[in-house]
Amino acid sequence: MRYTTLVEEGRVPVIMCVWKRIDRFRRTLELLAEQDTPVALYVWNNNFGEAARLDSLLLRSPVPAQSIHSRRNIGCFGRFYLARELADTHDVVLFIDDDQEFDRTMATDQLASFEAESLAGWWAFRYLPGARSYAERVRVDTPLAPVDYLGVGGLVADARIFREPALFRCPRRYWFVDDIWLSYYAGHVHRWQLRRSLAEFRFHSDEKDVHETLWPTKVRMFRYLKRTGWGVSSRERA
């Protein structure tokens, strides 16, 4: 199945998921319209009941935009399916979250962070040597510093990683923690470089964040991947 029909030449593809924050979507469109590098937006909608409202907003979008409406909530993994289709026509893809604020240079700064066979992101951490728990990590704020884990919101990626069939063999019980899976697959399976990006993001706080709800799943997935041989810290990989 081909998901994307919108291919805007000369525009950087930006991918995001939406679920409960449809009421904030207009703000995201405004931020993207202000970018000093032209972008096009691709939206994976996990809230099928809001499809009509989302499409109505997209009809008035100040940037080229397209939505895919999923009849069931498959979590953020849906954005990887969009990235797979875009990888046929783009070398690089950007990801944002629906609760993020960013400056007009976001896309430019993300592109400046890009290198082939790499991922770079704002929500960046290094695990402590010998880490046995997902929580045994430290935040990295130094631009372009090597890291072990990247959140997908605020990420720039070499699109070729999404052409890999094995990337989509993530166990379904972990589809809602796609960030750990992508960090593992790119950094451990392919030995790609993971780095802190140049761009800066801010969270818009509300009561719709699922971070605490997903924490136990992230802990389980971390343990699962460690059993497969993931040496998450640079010292373990040496």
LUMFIGU-651754 format. One record per atom (N, C-alpha, C): residue in three letters; x, y negated, z negated; atom name; residue number from 1. Coordinates in steps of 0.2 Angstrom, whole numbers. Each point is the difference from the previous one (the first is absolute). Layout:
BEGIN
["Ala",[X,Y,Z],"CA",NUM];
...
END
This chain:
BEGIN
["Met",[4,6,0],"N",1];
["Met",[-4,-6,0],"CA",1];
["Met",[4,-6,0],"C",1];
["Arg",[-1,-5,4],"N",2];
["Arg",[3,-6,1],"CA",2];
["Arg",[-3,-5,-4],"C",2];
["Tyr",[3,-3,-5],"N",3];
["Tyr",[-4,-5,-5],"CA",3];
["Tyr",[1,-7,3],"C",3];
["Thr",[5,-2,3],"N",4];
["Thr",[1,-7,1],"CA",4];
["Thr",[-1,-2,7],"C",4];
["Thr",[-3,-5,2],"N",5];
["Thr",[-1,-3,7],"CA",5];
["Thr",[3,-7,0],"C",5];
["Leu",[1,-3,-5],"N",6];
["Leu",[3,-7,0],"CA",6];
["Leu",[8,1,0],"C",6];
["Val",[3,-2,5],"N",7];
["Val",[7,-1,0],"CA",7];
["Val",[2,-7,3],"C",7];
["Glu",[2,-4,-5],"N",8];
["Glu",[2,-7,2],"CA",8];
["Glu",[7,-1,1],"C",8];
["Glu",[2,-1,7],"N",9];
["Glu",[7,-1,1],"CA",9];
["Glu",[3,-6,-3],"C",9];
["Gly",[5,1,-3],"N",10];
["Gly",[4,-6,-3],"CA",10];
["Gly",[-3,-2,-7],"C",10];
["Arg",[-4,5,-3],"N",11];
["Arg",[-3,-1,-6],"CA",11];
["Arg",[3,6,-5],"C",11];
["Val",[1,-2,-6],"N",12];
["Val",[3,6,-4],"CA",12];
["Val",[-6,3,-4],"C",12];
["Pro",[-1,7,1],"N",13];
["Pro",[-6,3,-3],"CA",13];
["Pro",[1,0,-8],"C",13];
["Val",[-6,-2,-3],"N",14];
["Val",[0,0,-7],"CA",14];
["Val",[-6,5,-2],"C",14];
["Ile",[1,5,-4],"N",15];
["Ile",[-4,5,-2],"CA",15];
["Ile",[-2,-1,-7],"C",15];
["Met",[-7,1,-2],"N",16];
["Met",[-2,0,-7],"CA",16];
["Met",[-6,5,0],"C",16];
["Cys",[-2,2,-7],"N",17];
["Cys",[-6,4,-1],"CA",17];
["Cys",[-4,-5,-4],"C",17];
["Val",[-7,1,0],"N",18];
["Val",[-4,-3,-4],"CA",18];
["Val",[-5,5,-3],"C",18];
["Trp",[-3,-2,-6],"N",19];
["Trp",[-5,4,-3],"CA",19];
["Trp",[-4,-4,-4],"C",19];
["Lys",[2,-3,-6],"N",20];
["Lys",[-5,-4,-4],"CA",20];
["Lys",[1,-7,1],"C",20];
["Arg",[5,-3,3],"N",21];
["Arg",[1,-7,1],"CA",21];
["Arg",[-2,-3,6],"C",21];
["Ile",[-6,2,3],"N",22];
["Ile",[-2,-3,6],"CA",22];
["Ile",[-1,-7,-1],"C",22];
["Asp",[-2,-2,-6],"N",23];
["Asp",[-1,-7,-2],"CA",23];
["Asp",[6,-5,1],"C",23];
["Arg",[6,4,-1],"N",24];
["Arg",[6,-4,1],"CA",24];
["Arg",[3,0,7],"C",24];
["Phe",[-3,4,4],"N",25];
["Phe",[3,1,7],"CA",25];
["Phe",[1,-7,3],"C",25];
["Arg",[-4,-5,0],"N",26];
["Arg",[0,-6,3],"CA",26];
["Arg",[7,-3,-2],"C",26];
["Arg",[2,0,-6],"N",27];
["Arg",[6,-3,-2],"CA",27];
["Arg",[6,3,3],"C",27];
["Thr",[0,7,1],"N",28];
["Thr",[5,3,3],"CA",28];
["Thr",[1,-2,7],"C",28];
["Leu",[-6,-1,4],"N",29];
["Leu",[0,-3,7],"CA",29];
["Leu",[3,-7,0],"C",29];
["Glu",[-1,-4,-5],"N",30];
["Glu",[2,-7,0],"CA",30];
["Glu",[8,1,-1],"C",30];
["Leu",[3,4,-4],"N",31];
["Leu",[7,0,-1],"CA",31];
["Leu",[3,3,6],"C",31];
["Leu",[-3,5,4],"N",32];
["Leu",[3,2,6],"CA",32];
["Leu",[0,-5,6],"C",32];
["Ala",[-5,-4,0],"N",33];
["Ala",[-1,-5,5],"CA",33];
["Ala",[6,-6,-1],"C",33];
["Glu",[2,0,-6],"N",34];
["Glu",[5,-6,-2],"CA",34];
["Glu",[8,3,2],"C",34];
["Gln",[0,6,2],"N",35];
["Gln",[7,3,1],"CA",35];
["Gln",[4,-4,5],"C",35];
["Asp",[6,-1,-1],"N",36];
["Asp",[4,-3,6],"CA",36];
["Asp",[3,5,5],"C",36];
["Thr",[-1,6,-1],"N",37];
["Thr",[0,5,5],"CA",37];
["Thr",[-6,3,2],"C",37];
["Pro",[-3,0,6],"N",38];
["Pro",[-6,3,2],"CA",38];
["Pro",[-1,7,-2],"C",38];
["Val",[-6,1,-3],"N",39];
["Val",[-2,7,-3],"CA",39];
["Val",[-6,2,3],"C",39];
["Ala",[-2,7,0],"N",40];
["Ala",[-6,3,1],"CA",40];
["Ala",[-2,5,-5],"C",40];
["Leu",[-6,0,-2],"N",41];
["Leu",[-2,4,-6],"CA",41];
["Leu",[-4,6,2],"C",41];
["Tyr",[2,5,-4],"N",42];
["Tyr",[-3,7,1],"CA",42];
["Tyr",[-2,2,-7],"C",42];
["Val",[-7,1,-1],"N",43];
["Val",[-3,2,-6],"CA",43];
["Val",[-3,7,0],"C",43];
["Trp",[2,4,-5],"N",44];
["Trp",[-3,6,-2],"CA",44];
["Trp",[-5,-1,-5],"C",44];
["Asn",[-6,1,1],"N",45];
["Asn",[-6,-2,-5],"CA",45];
["Asn",[-2,7,-3],"C",45];
["Asn",[1,1,-7],"N",46];
["Asn",[-2,6,-3],"CA",46];
["Asn",[-7,-1,-3],"C",46];
["Asn",[-3,-6,1],"N",47];
["Asn",[-7,-1,-3],"CA",47];
["Asn",[-5,-1,6],"C",47];
["Phe",[-3,6,2],"N",48];
["Phe",[-4,0,6],"CA",48];
["Phe",[-6,-4,-1],"C",48];
["Gly",[-3,0,-6],"N",49];
["Gly",[-6,-4,-1],"CA",49];
["Gly",[1,-8,1],"C",49];
["Glu",[7,-2,1],"N",50];
["Glu",[1,-7,1],"CA",50];
["Glu",[3,-1,7],"C",50];
["Ala",[-1,5,5],"N",51];
["Ala",[2,-1,6],"CA",51];
["Ala",[-3,-6,4],"C",51];
["Ala",[-6,-1,-1],"N",52];
["Ala",[-3,-6,4],"CA",52];
["Ala",[2,-6,-3],"C",52];
["Arg",[1,-1,-6],"N",53];
["Arg",[3,-6,-3],"CA",53];
["Arg",[7,-2,2],"C",53];
["Leu",[4,6,0],"N",54];
["Leu",[7,-1,2],"CA",54];
["Leu",[0,-2,7],"C",54];
["Asp",[-3,3,5],"N",55];
["Asp",[0,-2,7],"CA",55];
["Asp",[-3,-7,1],"C",55];
["Ser",[-4,-2,-4],"N",56];
["Ser",[-3,-7,1],"CA",56];
["Ser",[6,-5,-2],"C",56];
["Leu",[4,2,-5],"N",57];
["Leu",[5,-5,-2],"CA",57];
["Leu",[6,1,6],"C",57];
["Leu",[1,6,3],"N",58];
["Leu",[5,0,5],"CA",58];
["Leu",[-2,-3,6],"C",58];
["Leu",[-6,-1,2],"N",59];
["Leu",[-3,-4,6],"CA",59];
["Leu",[2,-7,-1],"C",59];
["Arg",[1,-3,-6],"N",60];
["Arg",[2,-6,-1],"CA",60];
["Arg",[8,-1,-2],"C",60];
["Ser",[3,5,1],"N",61];
["Ser",[7,1,-2],"CA",61];
["Ser",[5,-5,4],"C",61];
["Pro",[4,-4,-4],"N",62];
["Pro",[4,-5,4],"CA",62];
["Pro",[6,4,3],"C",62];
["Val",[1,6,-1],"N",63];
["Val",[5,4,3],"CA",63];
["Val",[-3,6,3],"C",63];
["Pro",[3,3,6],"N",64];
["Pro",[-2,6,3],"CA",64];
["Pro",[-1,5,-5],"C",64];
["Ala",[-5,4,-1],"N",65];
["Ala",[-1,5,-5],"CA",65];
["Ala",[-5,5,2],"C",65];
["Gln",[1,6,-3],"N",66];
["Gln",[-4,6,2],"CA",66];
["Gln",[-1,4,-7],"C",66];
["Ser",[-6,3,0],"N",67];
["Ser",[-1,4,-6],"CA",67];
["Ser",[-2,7,2],"C",67];
["Ile",[2,5,-4],"N",68];
["Ile",[-2,7,0],"CA",68];
["Ile",[-4,2,-6],"C",68];
["His",[-6,2,1],"N",69];
["His",[-4,2,-6],"CA",69];
["His",[0,7,-2],"C",69];
["Ser",[2,2,-5],"N",70];
["Ser",[1,7,-2],"CA",70];
["Ser",[-7,2,-4],"C",70];
["Arg",[-3,6,2],"N",71];
["Arg",[-6,2,-3],"CA",71];
["Arg",[1,2,-7],"C",71];
["Arg",[7,2,-2],"N",72];
["Arg",[1,2,-7],"CA",72];
["Arg",[7,-4,-2],"C",72];
["Asn",[0,-1,-6],"N",73];
["Asn",[6,-3,-3],"CA",73];
["Asn",[6,4,0],"C",73];
["Ile",[5,-1,4],"N",74];
["Ile",[6,4,0],"CA",74];
["Ile",[6,-3,-3],"C",74];
["Gly",[-2,-6,-3],"N",75];
["Gly",[6,-4,-4],"CA",75];
["Gly",[4,-3,5],"C",75];
["Cys",[5,-3,-2],"N",76];
["Cys",[5,-4,4],"CA",76];
["Cys",[3,4,6],"C",76];
["Phe",[0,7,-1],"N",77];
["Phe",[3,4,6],"CA",77];
["Phe",[-3,-2,7],"C",77];
["Gly",[-6,-2,0],"N",78];
["Gly",[-3,-2,6],"CA",78];
["Gly",[4,-5,4],"C",78];
["Arg",[4,-4,-3],"N",79];
["Arg",[4,-5,3],"CA",79];
["Arg",[6,3,4],"C",79];
["Phe",[2,6,-2],"N",80];
["Phe",[5,4,4],"CA",80];
["Phe",[-3,2,6],"C",80];
["Tyr",[-6,2,1],"N",81];
["Tyr",[-3,2,6],"CA",81];
["Tyr",[0,-6,5],"C",81];
["Leu",[-2,-6,-3],"N",82];
["Leu",[1,-6,5],"CA",82];
["Leu",[7,-1,2],"C",82];
["Ala",[5,1,-5],"N",83];
["Ala",[7,-1,2],"CA",83];
["Ala",[2,5,5],"C",83];
["Arg",[-3,6,0],"N",84];
["Arg",[2,5,5],"CA",84];
["Arg",[-2,-2,7],"C",84];
["Glu",[-6,-3,1],"N",85];
["Glu",[-2,-2,6],"CA",85];
["Glu",[4,-6,3],"C",85];
["Leu",[2,-5,-5],"N",86];
["Leu",[4,-6,2],"CA",86];
["Leu",[7,2,2],"C",86];
["Ala",[2,5,-3],"N",87];
["Ala",[7,2,1],"CA",87];
["Ala",[2,2,8],"C",87];
["Asp",[-6,1,3],"N",88];
["Asp",[1,1,8],"CA",88];
["Asp",[2,-6,3],"C",88];
["Thr",[-2,-6,-3],"N",89];
["Thr",[1,-6,4],"CA",89];
["Thr",[4,-6,-4],"C",89];
["His",[2,2,-6],"N",90];
["His",[4,-5,-4],"CA",90];
["His",[6,4,-4],"C",90];
["Asp",[5,-4,0],"N",91];
["Asp",[6,3,-4],"CA",91];
["Asp",[0,-1,-7],"C",91];
["Val",[-4,-5,-3],"N",92];
["Val",[-1,-2,-7],"CA",92];
["Val",[-7,-1,-2],"C",92];
["Val",[-2,2,-6],"N",93];
["Val",[-6,-2,-2],"CA",93];
["Val",[0,-3,-7],"C",93];
["Leu",[-4,-4,-2],"N",94];
["Leu",[-1,-3,-7],"CA",94];
["Leu",[-6,2,-3],"C",94];
["Phe",[1,1,-7],"N",95];
["Phe",[-6,2,-4],"CA",95];
["Phe",[-1,-5,-6],"C",95];
["Ile",[-6,-2,-1],"N",96];
["Ile",[-2,-4,-6],"CA",96];
["Ile",[-6,3,-3],"C",96];
["Asp",[-1,-2,-7],"N",97];
["Asp",[-6,2,-4],"CA",97];
["Asp",[-5,-5,0],"C",97];
["Asp",[-6,2,-2],"N",98];
["Asp",[-5,-5,0],"CA",98];
["Asp",[-1,-5,-6],"C",98];
["Asp",[5,1,-4],"N",99];
["Asp",[0,-4,-6],"CA",99];
["Asp",[7,-4,-1],"C",99];
["Gln",[3,-1,6],"N",100];
["Gln",[6,-3,0],"CA",100];
["Gln",[0,-7,3],"C",100];
["Glu",[4,-5,-2],"N",101];
["Glu",[0,-7,2],"CA",101];
["Glu",[8,0,3],"C",101];
["Phe",[0,-4,5],"N",102];
["Phe",[7,-1,3],"CA",102];
["Phe",[1,-6,4],"C",102];
["Asp",[6,-2,1],"N",103];
["Asp",[1,-7,3],"CA",103];
["Asp",[0,1,8],"C",103];
["Arg",[0,-6,3],"N",104];
["Arg",[0,0,8],"CA",104];
["Arg",[6,3,3],"C",104];
["Thr",[5,1,-4],"N",105];
["Thr",[6,4,3],"CA",105];
["Thr",[0,7,-1],"C",105];
["Met",[-5,3,-2],"N",106];
["Met",[0,7,-2],"CA",106];
["Met",[2,4,6],"C",106];
["Ala",[-3,0,5],"N",107];
["Ala",[1,4,6],"CA",107];
["Ala",[7,-1,2],"C",107];
["Thr",[2,-6,1],"N",108];
["Thr",[7,-2,2],"CA",108];
["Thr",[5,3,-5],"C",108];
["Asp",[-1,0,-6],"N",109];
["Asp",[5,2,-5],"CA",109];
["Asp",[0,8,0],"C",109];
["Gln",[-6,3,1],"N",110];
["Gln",[0,7,1],"CA",110];
["Gln",[4,3,6],"C",110];
["Leu",[-1,-4,5],"N",111];
["Leu",[4,2,6],"CA",111];
["Leu",[7,-1,-1],"C",111];
["Ala",[2,-5,-4],"N",112];
["Ala",[7,-1,-1],"CA",112];
["Ala",[3,5,-5],"C",112];
["Ser",[-4,4,-3],"N",113];
["Ser",[2,5,-4],"CA",113];
["Ser",[1,7,3],"C",113];
["Phe",[-3,0,7],"N",114];
["Phe",[-1,6,3],"CA",114];
["Phe",[7,3,3],"C",114];
["Glu",[1,6,0],"N",115];
["Glu",[6,4,3],"CA",115];
["Glu",[-3,6,3],"C",115];
["Ala",[3,3,5],"N",116];
["Ala",[-3,6,2],"CA",116];
["Ala",[2,6,-5],"C",116];
["Glu",[-5,5,0],"N",117];
["Glu",[1,5,-5],"CA",117];
["Glu",[0,-2,-7],"C",117];
["Ser",[-5,-5,-2],"N",118];
["Ser",[0,-2,-6],"CA",118];
["Ser",[-7,-3,-2],"C",118];
["Leu",[-1,0,-7],"N",119];
["Leu",[-6,-3,-2],"CA",119];
["Leu",[3,-6,-5],"C",119];
["Ala",[-4,-5,0],"N",120];
["Ala",[2,-6,-5],"CA",120];
["Ala",[-7,-2,-3],"C",120];
["Gly",[0,-2,-6],"N",121];
["Gly",[-6,-2,-3],"CA",121];
["Gly",[1,-4,-6],"C",121];
["Trp",[-5,-3,-3],"N",122];
["Trp",[0,-5,-5],"CA",122];
["Trp",[-1,4,-7],"C",122];
["Trp",[-4,4,0],"N",123];
["Trp",[-1,4,-7],"CA",123];
["Trp",[5,6,0],"C",123];
["Ala",[6,-2,-2],"N",124];
["Ala",[6,5,1],"CA",124];
["Ala",[3,2,-7],"C",124];
["Phe",[1,6,-1],"N",125];
["Phe",[3,3,-6],"CA",125];
["Phe",[6,5,2],"C",125];
["Arg",[4,0,-5],"N",126];
["Arg",[5,5,0],"CA",126];
["Arg",[-1,5,-6],"C",126];
["Tyr",[0,6,1],"N",127];
["Tyr",[0,5,-6],"CA",127];
["Tyr",[6,1,-4],"C",127];
["Leu",[-1,1,-6],"N",128];
["Leu",[6,1,-4],"CA",128];
["Leu",[4,6,1],"C",128];
["Pro",[6,1,0],"N",129];
["Pro",[3,6,2],"CA",129];
["Pro",[-2,6,-5],"C",129];
["Gly",[-2,5,4],"N",130];
["Gly",[-3,6,-3],"CA",130];
["Gly",[-7,-1,-3],"C",130];
["Ala",[-4,-5,3],"N",131];
["Ala",[-7,-1,-2],"CA",131];
["Ala",[-4,6,1],"C",131];
["Arg",[-4,1,-5],"N",132];
["Arg",[-4,6,0],"CA",132];
["Arg",[-8,-2,0],"C",132];
["Ser",[-1,-7,-1],"N",133];
["Ser",[-6,-3,0],"CA",133];
["Ser",[-1,-5,5],"C",133];
["Tyr",[-6,-1,2],"N",134];
["Tyr",[-1,-6,5],"CA",134];
["Tyr",[1,-6,-4],"C",134];
["Ala",[-1,-1,-6],"N",135];
["Ala",[1,-6,-4],"CA",135];
["Ala",[7,-2,-1],"C",135];
["Glu",[5,5,1],"N",136];
["Glu",[7,-2,-1],"CA",136];
["Glu",[3,-3,6],"C",136];
["Arg",[-1,-7,1],"N",137];
["Arg",[2,-4,5],"CA",137];
["Arg",[0,-7,-2],"C",137];
["Val",[4,-4,4],"N",138];
["Val",[1,-7,-1],"CA",138];
["Val",[-2,-4,6],"C",138];
["Arg",[-3,-5,0],"N",139];
["Arg",[-2,-5,5],"CA",139];
["Arg",[6,-3,3],"C",139];
["Val",[1,0,7],"N",140];
["Val",[5,-4,3],"CA",140];
["Val",[-2,-6,4],"C",140];
["Asp",[3,-6,-2],"N",141];
["Asp",[-2,-6,3],"CA",141];
["Asp",[5,-3,5],"C",141];
["Thr",[6,3,0],"N",142];
["Thr",[5,-2,5],"CA",142];
["Thr",[-1,2,7],"C",142];
["Pro",[-1,-6,4],"N",143];
["Pro",[-2,2,7],"CA",143];
["Pro",[5,4,4],"C",143];
["Leu",[-2,5,3],"N",144];
["Leu",[3,5,4],"CA",144];
["Leu",[4,5,-4],"C",144];
["Ala",[-1,0,-6],"N",145];
["Ala",[4,5,-5],"CA",145];
["Ala",[-3,7,2],"C",145];
["Pro",[4,5,-1],"N",146];
["Pro",[-3,7,1],"CA",146];
["Pro",[-5,2,-6],"C",146];
["Val",[-5,4,2],"N",147];
["Val",[-5,2,-5],"CA",147];
["Val",[-2,7,1],"C",147];
["Asp",[-4,3,-4],"N",148];
["Asp",[-2,7,1],"CA",148];
["Asp",[-7,1,1],"C",148];
["Tyr",[-4,-6,-2],"N",149];
["Tyr",[-7,1,1],"CA",149];
["Tyr",[-3,-7,2],"C",149];
["Leu",[-5,0,5],"N",150];
["Leu",[-3,-6,2],"CA",150];
["Leu",[-7,0,0],"C",150];
["Gly",[-4,-5,-2],"N",151];
["Gly",[-7,0,1],"CA",151];
["Gly",[-1,-2,7],"C",151];
["Val",[-6,3,3],"N",152];
["Val",[-1,-1,7],"CA",152];
["Val",[-3,-7,1],"C",152];
["Gly",[-4,-3,-5],"N",153];
["Gly",[-2,-7,1],"CA",153];
["Gly",[6,-5,0],"C",153];
["Gly",[2,-3,5],"N",154];
["Gly",[6,-4,0],"CA",154];
["Gly",[5,3,3],"C",154];
["Leu",[-1,5,5],"N",155];
["Leu",[5,4,3],"CA",155];
["Leu",[1,-2,7],"C",155];
["Val",[6,1,3],"N",156];
["Val",[2,0,7],"CA",156];
["Val",[3,7,1],"C",156];
["Ala",[-2,3,6],"N",157];
["Ala",[3,6,1],"CA",157];
["Ala",[1,1,8],"C",157];
["Asp",[5,4,1],"N",158];
["Asp",[2,3,7],"CA",158];
["Asp",[-6,5,1],"C",158];
["Ala",[-4,-2,5],"N",159];
["Ala",[-6,3,2],"CA",159];
["Ala",[1,7,2],"C",159];
["Arg",[6,2,2],"N",160];
["Arg",[1,7,2],"CA",160];
["Arg",[-1,5,-6],"C",160];
["Ile",[0,-2,-6],"N",161];
["Ile",[-1,5,-5],"CA",161];
["Ile",[-7,3,0],"C",161];
["Phe",[-5,-4,3],"N",162];
["Phe",[-7,2,0],"CA",162];
["Phe",[-2,4,6],"C",162];
["Arg",[5,1,5],"N",163];
["Arg",[0,5,5],"CA",163];
["Arg",[1,7,-2],"C",163];
["Glu",[2,1,-6],"N",164];
["Glu",[3,7,-3],"CA",164];
["Glu",[-6,4,-2],"C",164];
["Pro",[-2,5,3],"N",165];
["Pro",[-6,4,-3],"CA",165];
["Pro",[1,2,-7],"C",165];
["Ala",[6,2,-2],"N",166];
["Ala",[1,2,-7],"CA",166];
["Ala",[-2,-6,-5],"C",166];
["Leu",[0,-6,2],"N",167];
["Leu",[-2,-5,-5],"CA",167];
["Leu",[-7,1,-2],"C",167];
["Phe",[-4,2,4],"N",168];
["Phe",[-7,1,-1],"CA",168];
["Phe",[-2,7,-3],"C",168];
["Arg",[5,3,-2],"N",169];
["Arg",[-1,7,-4],"CA",169];
["Arg",[0,-1,-7],"C",169];
["Cys",[0,-6,-3],"N",170];
["Cys",[-1,-2,-7],"CA",170];
["Cys",[-6,4,-3],"C",170];
["Pro",[1,3,-5],"N",171];
["Pro",[-6,3,-3],"CA",171];
["Pro",[-6,-5,-1],"C",171];
["Arg",[-6,2,1],"N",172];
["Arg",[-5,-5,0],"CA",172];
["Arg",[-2,-2,-7],"C",172];
["Arg",[2,4,-5],"N",173];
["Arg",[-1,-3,-7],"CA",173];
["Arg",[4,-6,-1],"C",173];
["Tyr",[5,-1,4],"N",174];
["Tyr",[5,-6,-1],"CA",174];
["Tyr",[-1,-5,5],"C",174];
["Trp",[-5,0,4],"N",175];
["Trp",[-1,-5,5],"CA",175];
["Trp",[-1,-7,-3],"C",175];
["Phe",[-2,-1,-6],"N",176];
["Phe",[-1,-6,-3],"CA",176];
["Phe",[6,-3,-3],"C",176];
["Val",[5,3,0],"N",177];
["Val",[7,-2,-2],"CA",177];
["Val",[5,1,6],"C",177];
["Asp",[-2,-3,5],"N",178];
["Asp",[4,0,6],"CA",178];
["Asp",[7,-3,0],"C",178];
["Asp",[0,-5,-5],"N",179];
["Asp",[7,-3,-1],"CA",179];
["Asp",[5,4,-2],"C",179];
["Ile",[-1,5,-5],"N",180];
["Ile",[5,4,-2],"CA",180];
["Ile",[2,5,6],"C",180];
["Trp",[-5,3,3],"N",181];
["Trp",[1,4,6],"CA",181];
["Trp",[4,-3,5],"C",181];
["Leu",[-1,-6,2],"N",182];
["Leu",[4,-3,6],"CA",182];
["Leu",[7,-2,-3],"C",182];
["Ser",[1,-2,-6],"N",183];
["Ser",[6,-1,-3],"CA",183];
["Ser",[4,7,1],"C",183];
["Tyr",[-3,5,-3],"N",184];
["Tyr",[3,7,0],"CA",184];
["Tyr",[2,2,8],"C",184];
["Tyr",[-5,-1,4],"N",185];
["Tyr",[1,3,7],"CA",185];
["Tyr",[5,-4,4],"C",185];
["Ala",[0,-6,-1],"N",186];
["Ala",[5,-5,4],"CA",186];
["Ala",[7,1,-4],"C",186];
["Gly",[0,-1,-6],"N",187];
["Gly",[7,0,-4],"CA",187];
["Gly",[3,7,-1],"C",187];
["His",[-4,5,-1],"N",188];
["His",[3,7,-2],"CA",188];
["His",[0,4,7],"C",188];
["Val",[-5,1,3],"N",189];
["Val",[-1,4,6],"CA",189];
["Val",[4,-2,6],"C",189];
["His",[0,-7,1],"N",190];
["His",[4,-3,6],"CA",190];
["His",[6,-4,-2],"C",190];
["Arg",[1,-1,-6],"N",191];
["Arg",[6,-3,-3],"CA",191];
["Arg",[0,-7,3],"C",191];
["Trp",[-6,-3,1],"N",192];
["Trp",[-1,-7,2],"CA",192];
["Trp",[2,-5,-6],"C",192];
["Gln",[2,-6,2],"N",193];
["Gln",[2,-4,-5],"CA",193];
["Gln",[-7,-4,-3],"C",193];
["Leu",[-1,0,-6],"N",194];
["Leu",[-5,-4,-3],"CA",194];
["Leu",[3,-6,-4],"C",194];
["Arg",[-3,-6,1],"N",195];
["Arg",[3,-6,-2],"CA",195];
["Arg",[-5,-5,-3],"C",195];
["Arg",[2,-4,-4],"N",196];
["Arg",[-5,-6,-2],"CA",196];
["Arg",[0,-5,6],"C",196];
["Ser",[-6,-2,2],"N",197];
["Ser",[0,-5,5],"CA",197];
["Ser",[1,-7,-2],"C",197];
["Leu",[0,-4,5],"N",198];
["Leu",[1,-8,-1],"CA",198];
["Leu",[-6,-3,-2],"C",198];
["Ala",[-6,3,2],"N",199];
["Ala",[-6,-4,-1],"CA",199];
["Ala",[-3,1,-7],"C",199];
["Glu",[-4,-5,-2],"N",200];
["Glu",[-2,0,-7],"CA",200];
["Glu",[-8,0,0],"C",200];
["Phe",[-3,4,-4],"N",201];
["Phe",[-7,0,-1],"CA",201];
["Phe",[-2,-1,-7],"C",201];
["Arg",[-7,-1,-1],"N",202];
["Arg",[-2,-1,-7],"CA",202];
["Arg",[-7,4,0],"C",202];
["Phe",[-2,2,-6],"N",203];
["Phe",[-6,4,-1],"CA",203];
["Phe",[-5,-5,-2],"C",203];
["His",[-6,1,3],"N",204];
["His",[-6,-3,-2],"CA",204];
["His",[-4,4,-5],"C",204];
["Ser",[0,-2,-6],"N",205];
["Ser",[-3,4,-5],"CA",205];
["Ser",[-7,1,0],"C",205];
["Asp",[-3,5,-1],"N",206];
["Asp",[-7,1,0],"CA",206];
["Asp",[-2,7,-4],"C",206];
["Glu",[-6,2,-1],"N",207];
["Glu",[-1,6,-3],"CA",207];
["Glu",[-1,6,4],"C",207];
["Lys",[2,0,7],"N",208];
["Lys",[-1,5,4],"CA",208];
["Lys",[7,4,2],"C",208];
["Asp",[5,-2,-4],"N",209];
["Asp",[6,4,1],"CA",209];
["Asp",[0,7,-2],"C",209];
["Val",[3,5,3],"N",210];
["Val",[-1,7,-1],"CA",210];
["Val",[7,2,-3],"C",210];
["His",[5,-4,-1],"N",211];
["His",[6,2,-2],"CA",211];
["His",[0,5,-6],"C",211];
["Glu",[-3,-2,-5],"N",212];
["Glu",[0,4,-6],"CA",212];
["Glu",[-4,7,1],"C",212];
["Thr",[-5,-1,4],"N",213];
["Thr",[-4,7,2],"CA",213];
["Thr",[5,5,3],"C",213];
["Leu",[4,-3,5],"N",214];
["Leu",[4,4,4],"CA",214];
["Leu",[7,2,-4],"C",214];
["Trp",[1,-3,-5],"N",215];
["Trp",[7,2,-4],"CA",215];
["Trp",[1,7,-1],"C",215];
["Pro",[-5,4,-3],"N",216];
["Pro",[1,7,-1],"CA",216];
["Pro",[1,4,6],"C",216];
["Thr",[-3,-2,6],"N",217];
["Thr",[1,3,6],"CA",217];
["Thr",[7,-1,3],"C",217];
["Lys",[3,-6,-1],"N",218];
["Lys",[7,-2,2],"CA",218];
["Lys",[5,4,-5],"C",218];
["Val",[-2,1,-6],"N",219];
["Val",[4,4,-4],"CA",219];
["Val",[1,7,2],"C",219];
["Arg",[-6,3,2],"N",220];
["Arg",[0,7,2],"CA",220];
["Arg",[4,1,7],"C",220];
["Met",[-1,-5,4],"N",221];
["Met",[3,0,7],"CA",221];
["Met",[7,0,-1],"C",221];
["Phe",[3,-5,-4],"N",222];
["Phe",[7,0,-1],"CA",222];
["Phe",[3,6,-2],"C",222];
["Arg",[-4,4,-5],"N",223];
["Arg",[3,6,-2],"CA",223];
["Arg",[0,5,5],"C",223];
["Tyr",[-5,0,4],"N",224];
["Tyr",[-1,5,6],"CA",224];
["Tyr",[6,-1,5],"C",224];
["Leu",[1,-6,1],"N",225];
["Leu",[6,-2,5],"CA",225];
["Leu",[7,2,-3],"C",225];
["Lys",[0,-1,-6],"N",226];
["Lys",[7,1,-4],"CA",226];
["Lys",[1,8,1],"C",226];
["Arg",[-5,4,0],"N",227];
["Arg",[0,7,0],"CA",227];
["Arg",[2,2,7],"C",227];
["Thr",[-1,-4,5],"N",228];
["Thr",[2,1,7],"CA",228];
["Thr",[7,-2,1],"C",228];
["Gly",[3,-3,-5],"N",229];
["Gly",[7,-2,1],"CA",229];
["Gly",[2,-7,1],"C",229];
["Trp",[-6,-4,-1],"N",230];
["Trp",[1,-8,1],"CA",230];
["Trp",[5,-2,-5],"C",230];
["Gly",[6,-2,2],"N",231];
["Gly",[5,-4,-4],"CA",231];
["Gly",[-1,-7,1],"C",231];
["Val",[-4,-3,-5],"N",232];
["Val",[-3,-6,1],"CA",232];
["Val",[5,-6,-1],"C",232];
["Ser",[5,1,-4],"N",233];
["Ser",[5,-6,-1],"CA",233];
["Ser",[6,1,4],"C",233];
["Ser",[3,-6,2],"N",234];
["Ser",[6,0,4],"CA",234];
["Ser",[5,4,-3],"C",234];
["Arg",[1,1,-6],"N",235];
["Arg",[5,4,-3],"CA",235];
["Arg",[-1,7,1],"C",235];
["Glu",[-6,2,0],"N",236];
["Glu",[-2,7,1],"CA",236];
["Glu",[1,2,7],"C",236];
["Arg",[-1,-5,5],"N",237];
["Arg",[1,1,7],"CA",237];
["Arg",[8,1,2],"C",237];
["Ala",[4,-3,-4],"N",238];
["Ala",[7,-1,2],"CA",238];
["Ala",[3,7,0],"C",238];
END
